[in-house]
Amino acid sequence: MVRREENIKLRVTKDYPGVNGMLYKNDIVLLPKMYESYANRDEKIKVQDLTGRLHFIEGTFLERVIKWKH
């Protein structure tokens, strides 16, 4: 059985144009959990949107999505 890679959900805080298209404000992107420390840096990181396309975006334009427990 292959273990599915765990991802963190991040929200885009500002419209960001890229080579593979536009990431709009409030879009959700996924980042592998092992690269979580890169999420708030000035460097560009590779994320995946919910349609599967890869994007390179600066970590300062991302914020973590917090799950609400009822």
PyMOL commands that set and color helices and strands:
alter all, ss='L'
color gray80, all
select helices_A, chain A and resi 33-38+59-61
alter helices_A, ss='H'
color red, helices_A
select strands_A, chain A and resi 7-12+16-18+21-23+28-32+44-49+54-58+62-64
alter strands_A, ss='S'
color yellow, strands_A
deselect
rebuild
show_as cartoon
